[in-house]
């Protein structure tokens, strides 16, 4: 492992004013997104859609530091035959790859999940590195509900994140470590805080036990927010303050950066939370975005599968990327939402 190079890539992923585009939806997930806009999900439509995003020149060169790809996409060519990964590299963004293989029910823990994909991971990482991937992602999913999460689910998912991260670093790939506490339930913000704290502590314990170099990774956490079905939704400021308090207590300063998932927040909420956290300031790590839905919902709507809408889709993507870029510097305001990118 060359830690200096891993650290260089990690720092480039969280470069000031830039963040990550999570375009790594599995085939099943992108089908759900396409169903919502009445677009059939085929290899060609998935390619056309992602090509549209990656050819958004302003967004990709100014606001996006890297793109998380799905296995299908990393091997795909654009309509003119250029590999999609080359288009990303040409805009100075770093290609990354989702390497987990989704979730399975966790034995003995009804309702809980374990992320799978460790078998053959070392060999797959070697192939992805050769293709040009310089970072990877693995998402662990923790749900909050009656009696869950169990210690078991937290422990085995943290252990898998540690195994994944160690294998990535051995393959000279920066691991994005993503322990996601879902916001689906009716729990309040303090319960989210408590569970996220346990999950982050277990995750960093495993990373240390498995000798992962913290300087060569990126953390991708959820924000501390109330469950979607909770009757008391916290303000933007409360969520920002509670998230920062938790991260300061749980995330070592050696970690080069933190890039949040959006997790089902509205586009503007995800931007406002990131902005509010960066306005608090005085943090040991840059805080930026690694959004999937909060960057893509608007371009998906604007595009709707029609070639004549490609420019509109790109403009919607550029707008969201610019808003989140400003939020990563604590320079976003709500009134900018109405001014489309120049
Ligand atoms: P969302 O921002 O839609 O939560 O997706 C980010 C991601 O990569 C989840 O693994």
Boltz pocket constraint, residues with backbone or C-beta under 6 A from the ligand:
constraints:
  - pocket:
      binder: B
      contacts: [[A, 22], [A, 139], [A, 178], [A, 260], [A, 261], [A, 262], [A, 263], [A, 264], [A, 290], [A, 291], [A, 292], [A, 293], [A, 294]]
      max_distance: 6.0
